[in-house]
Amino acid sequence: MRLNMTIAGSSGRMGRALLEAVNQASDMRLVAALERSGSHYLGKDAGELIGASCGVAVTDDIVAALSESNVLIDFTRPEGTLAHLAVCRARNVKMVIGTTGFSAEQKEELKKAAKEIAIVFAPNMSVGVNVTFKLLQVAAKALNEGYDIEIIEVHHRHKVDAPSGTALRMGEIVAESLDRDLEEVSVYGRHGVTGERLPATIGFSTVRGGDIVGDHTVMFAGTGERIEISHKASSRANFAVGALRAARFLADKESGLFDMQDVIGLR
């Protein structure tokens, strides 16, 4: 089955990586490229964004964009993704969502929509990152006593949410493996006289600068030793490859909320 794809946020760095990946995929066809209203890319051939010719004009008309689409891949902002979600529900179009920064209430909207359409929602589409998630689960269960846990994430200067969705998911996985509530034990940055570190806490540190694609490290610091599990991304191509893999996974799904652990068979 050849999938007809719509890419949201097509002019962004992630959008361009997705356009390149779809353009190279023999089992996929780009049918629409979405951008926000007012973008100077509107009306241009989406191929201009990647130095190719796609024959698909960039549009801000979500209804028209989904008229021939099987799957919408969305790496935008929460408010934009939810607006797209409403149209996907109405038109029975599947979604791959890599957007981060959702509130708990917004995540509930995704769950409700998944009763009607098939969705892969993951804070990070990289296959490598999702293998890292599994390693963290194993490590946390084994290092359940005597180890302080810190999560350090580094991204480019343009990233608007912090900590990253990937870092938060790492924290959730570690907390769940240790039977802790992340909301109760998380510490986001430290300043001033903080007192001694409480053993059960999970710390988060955020760095922003330059054009760093994304580095994540979870540190288990014990007495006389330190275990670090890291993933470092040098380009967005790995995220795009994972997103296309997620789209293929949805091909025979009618409804349901999935993540990349489902896609790569690690659940």
Buried (B, 14 or more C-beta within 10 A) or exposed (E): EEBBBBBBBBBBBBBBBBBBBBBEBEEBBBBBBBBBEEBEBBEBBBBEBBEEEBEBEBBBEBEEBBBEBBBBBBBBBBEBBBBBBEBBBEBEBBBBBBBBBBEEEBEEBBEEBBEEBBBBBBBBBBBBBBBBBBEBBEBBEEBEEEBBBBBBBBBEEEBEBBBBBBBBBBBBBBBEBBEBEBEEBBBEEEEEEEEEEEEEBBBBBBEBEEEBBBBBBBBBBEEEEEEEBEBEBEEBBBBBBBBBBBBBBBBEBEEEBBBBBBBBEBE
